[in-house]
Amino acid sequence: MARPKAPAASSPIRPMLWTALAVFLADQLSKWVVVHALDLRNRLEIEVWPPFLNFRMAWNRGVNFGLAAGFDLRWFLIALALAISATVVWWMRHEGGGLRAQIAAGLLVGGALGNVVDRLLYGAVADFLNMSCCGIENPWAFNIADVAIVAGAMGLVLFGGRRADPPRRGRTKSG
C-alpha cells in the first residue's frame, strides 16, 4: 500500500502562477477598458500624453509587428502560444528555477495567454499602446501582453538556466 504524500508547504511554481495570473488580468482588463469602455475600436485614436503615449487601435492578425498578417495563422498561433506556455510551465515545474526565473516565466505565460484570448474572441490581438518621441512617429502599437512576453523571454534567457537549489556535493577528504 502506497503512503500518501504529505502536502507541500508551497508550490515550487507558485511565483510563476501568480505572476501569470496578474499579467493576464492586467492585460485583459486594459484591453476591455481601452477597446470597449473608451470605444477605441470606433474612435481609432486617443491622445493620452502627446507626443509620448497615444492609444491607437490596431488588430494584429500576424506575429510581431503584424508580420505575416496576410495569412490565416490564427489557429496556428493559438496552438503555438499554448504549446510554448505549457512547455515553460513544465520546465519550471521539473527543472525549478529561482524567483527571478519563476517571475520571468509567469510574465511570458500570462502574456501569451492574454493574446490567445484575444485571438479566440476577436480573431486578432488587440494592440493599442503607441509610443512616439522626438519627432519620430512610431507606426506600431502593442499591448501589456506583448511587453510581458518580451520581458519574460529576456528574463528566462538571463535567469532561466539556474536551478533554485543547486545540488550540493559532499566534500571528500583527501590525503
C-alpha positions as CSV (number, residue, x, y, z in Angstrom):
1,M,0.0,0.0,0.0
2,A,1.4,3.4,-1.0
3,R,1.9,6.0,1.6
4,P,0.0,9.3,0.9
5,K,2.2,12.2,0.2
6,A,2.4,15.0,2.8
7,P,1.1,18.3,1.4
8,A,3.8,20.5,0.1
9,A,4.4,23.7,2.1
10,S,4.2,25.7,-1.1
11,S,4.1,25.1,-4.8
12,P,7.5,25.3,-6.4
13,I,5.9,27.2,-9.3
14,R,3.6,29.5,-7.2
15,P,5.5,32.7,-8.1
16,M,5.2,31.8,-11.8
17,L,1.4,31.1,-11.5
18,W,0.7,34.3,-9.5
19,T,2.7,36.4,-12.0
20,A,1.0,34.8,-15.0
21,L,-2.4,35.5,-13.4
22,A,-1.6,39.1,-12.6
23,V,-0.3,39.7,-16.2
24,F,-3.2,38.0,-17.8
25,L,-5.8,40.0,-15.7
26,A,-3.9,43.3,-16.3
27,D,-3.7,42.7,-20.0
28,Q,-7.4,41.7,-20.4
29,L,-8.7,44.5,-18.1
30,S,-6.6,47.1,-20.0
31,K,-7.9,45.8,-23.3
32,W,-11.5,45.9,-22.1
33,V,-11.2,49.4,-20.8
34,V,-9.5,50.9,-23.8
35,V,-11.2,48.9,-26.6
36,H,-14.7,48.8,-25.2
37,A,-15.2,51.3,-22.4
38,L,-13.2,54.1,-24.2
39,D,-14.5,52.8,-27.6
40,L,-11.1,52.8,-29.2
41,R,-12.3,50.3,-31.8
42,N,-14.5,53.0,-33.3
43,R,-12.5,56.1,-32.3
44,L,-9.3,54.5,-33.6
45,E,-7.0,57.0,-31.7
46,I,-7.0,58.8,-28.4
47,E,-4.2,61.2,-27.4
48,V,-3.2,60.3,-23.9
49,W,0.1,62.1,-23.3
50,P,1.2,63.7,-26.6
51,P,3.5,63.0,-28.2
52,F,4.8,60.2,-25.9
53,L,1.8,58.0,-25.4
54,N,-1.3,57.5,-27.6
55,F,-3.9,54.8,-27.8
56,R,-4.1,53.7,-31.4
57,M,-6.3,50.7,-32.4
58,A,-4.5,48.0,-34.3
59,W,-5.8,44.5,-34.8
60,N,-2.7,42.3,-35.2
61,R,-3.6,39.1,-37.1
62,G,0.0,38.1,-37.6
63,V,3.0,37.9,-35.4
64,N,5.3,40.7,-34.1
65,F,4.7,44.0,-35.8
66,G,2.0,42.4,-37.9
67,L,4.4,40.2,-39.9
68,A,2.5,37.5,-41.9
69,A,-0.8,39.3,-41.3
70,G,-1.9,38.4,-44.8
71,F,-2.0,34.7,-43.9
72,D,-4.7,33.0,-41.9
73,L,-2.4,31.9,-39.0
74,R,-4.9,32.4,-36.1
75,W,-5.2,28.7,-35.1
76,F,-1.5,28.0,-35.6
77,L,-0.6,31.0,-33.5
78,I,-3.0,29.9,-30.8
79,A,-1.6,26.4,-30.8
80,L,2.0,27.7,-30.8
81,A,1.3,30.1,-27.8
82,L,-0.4,27.3,-25.8
83,A,2.5,24.8,-26.6
84,I,5.1,27.3,-25.6
85,S,3.2,28.2,-22.4
86,A,2.8,24.5,-21.5
87,T,6.5,23.9,-22.2
88,V,7.6,26.8,-19.9
89,V,5.3,25.6,-17.1
90,W,6.6,22.0,-17.4
91,W,10.2,23.3,-17.5
92,M,9.7,25.4,-14.4
93,R,8.0,22.6,-12.6
94,H,10.6,20.0,-13.4
95,E,13.8,22.0,-13.6
96,G,13.0,24.6,-11.0
97,G,14.4,28.0,-11.1
98,G,15.0,30.8,-8.8
99,L,12.4,33.5,-8.1
100,R,13.6,35.7,-11.0
101,A,13.2,32.7,-13.4
102,Q,9.7,32.0,-12.0
103,I,8.6,35.6,-12.4
104,A,10.1,35.7,-16.0
105,A,8.2,32.5,-16.8
106,G,5.0,34.0,-15.4
107,L,5.4,37.1,-17.5
108,L,5.8,35.0,-20.7
109,V,2.9,32.6,-19.9
110,G,0.5,35.4,-18.7
111,G,1.2,37.5,-21.8
112,A,0.9,34.6,-24.2
113,L,-2.4,33.5,-22.7
114,G,-3.7,37.1,-22.9
115,N,-3.0,37.2,-26.6
116,V,-4.6,33.7,-27.0
117,V,-7.8,35.0,-25.5
118,D,-7.8,37.9,-28.0
119,R,-7.3,35.6,-30.9
120,L,-10.2,33.5,-29.7
121,L,-12.5,36.4,-29.0
122,Y,-11.6,38.8,-31.9
123,G,-9.7,36.7,-34.4
124,A,-6.7,39.0,-33.8
125,V,-4.7,40.6,-31.0
126,A,-5.9,43.9,-29.8
127,D,-2.9,46.3,-29.8
128,F,-3.4,49.9,-28.7
129,L,-0.3,51.3,-27.0
130,N,1.6,53.6,-29.3
131,M,4.7,55.5,-28.1
132,S,6.5,58.1,-30.1
133,C,9.1,60.7,-29.3
134,C,11.2,63.5,-30.5
135,G,9.5,63.9,-33.9
136,I,9.7,60.2,-34.7
137,E,6.3,58.8,-35.5
138,N,6.1,55.1,-34.4
139,P,3.7,53.3,-36.7
140,W,3.4,50.2,-34.4
141,A,1.1,49.5,-31.5
142,F,1.5,46.9,-28.7
143,N,-0.2,45.8,-25.5
144,I,0.6,44.8,-22.0
145,A,0.8,41.1,-23.0
146,D,3.4,42.0,-25.6
147,V,5.6,43.8,-23.1
148,A,5.3,40.9,-20.7
149,I,6.2,38.3,-23.3
150,V,9.4,40.2,-24.3
151,A,10.3,40.9,-20.6
152,G,9.6,37.2,-19.8
153,A,11.7,35.9,-22.6
154,M,14.6,38.1,-21.8
155,G,14.3,37.1,-18.1
156,L,14.3,33.4,-19.0
157,V,17.5,33.9,-21.1
158,L,19.1,35.7,-18.2
159,F,17.8,33.7,-15.2
160,G,16.3,30.5,-16.6
161,G,19.4,28.4,-16.6
162,R,19.9,28.4,-12.9
163,R,18.2,25.9,-10.6
164,A,16.5,27.1,-7.4
165,D,18.6,24.9,-5.2
166,P,21.7,23.6,-6.9
167,P,22.7,20.1,-5.7
168,R,25.3,20.1,-3.0
169,R,28.2,17.8,-3.2
170,G,29.8,16.4,-0.2
171,R,33.4,17.2,0.4
172,T,35.8,14.4,0.3
173,K,38.9,14.2,2.5
174,S,42.0,13.7,0.5
175,G,45.4,12.8,1.6
